[in-house]
Amino acid sequence: IGPGHWEMKPGDVPGLEDLFAQTEAEVADLTKFEHRPASTEPFYRVMMEARATDVATLARHARRIAEHVQRHLGCAGRFLEAQDCASGGLVE
C-alpha cells in the first residue's frame, strides 16, 4: 500500500467498516476476522477463518476488502495474493 499507510485505521477508509459488517453478515460462521496494515511491509492484511465456509468464498471476501483499500489509496489493480494458510498454497 505504500509508505505512510502503516498507521491507517479502518475508519480512515470511507465505507471500509460497512464492508467489514457486510462480510460478517454474509459469512456467519467466521471464527477469525482480522484486518490491518502490515507492520513491516507495505501490505494490507486480511485474515479469515470459518467453520464451514469454503476457502474460495473467504478469499473472495478478502479480495473485495483489499480492492476497496487499494481504490481508496489510489493503487487499484495492484497485485493481490490470497493464501490458504491451513492447507497451504495460493487460492485462485
Phi, psi and omega in degrees: 000336174113156180303146178089349182260000182294335181267005181299136177248154182308323180293345178283344183250108181305132177084352185291317180295326175295321179294322175299313181297320179297318179298315180297326178287323183280334179243080189293341183261022178300133174250341177214131178211098180241146182206129182187159170293144176294148183278338185237355183227157179279061181231154171250122185260138174232119182241127183224140171224148179214157181292314187231340182297134183290157184299321181299320178293316178298318179297322178298316178294317179298318178296320180299318178294313181298318179295324178297315178296317179301315180300317180298322184272001178075025179233035180302143177091355177291162182307133172236142180230130175247124180245142173264098185283343179280313183259345180091150175096172179274150177259126180288000000 
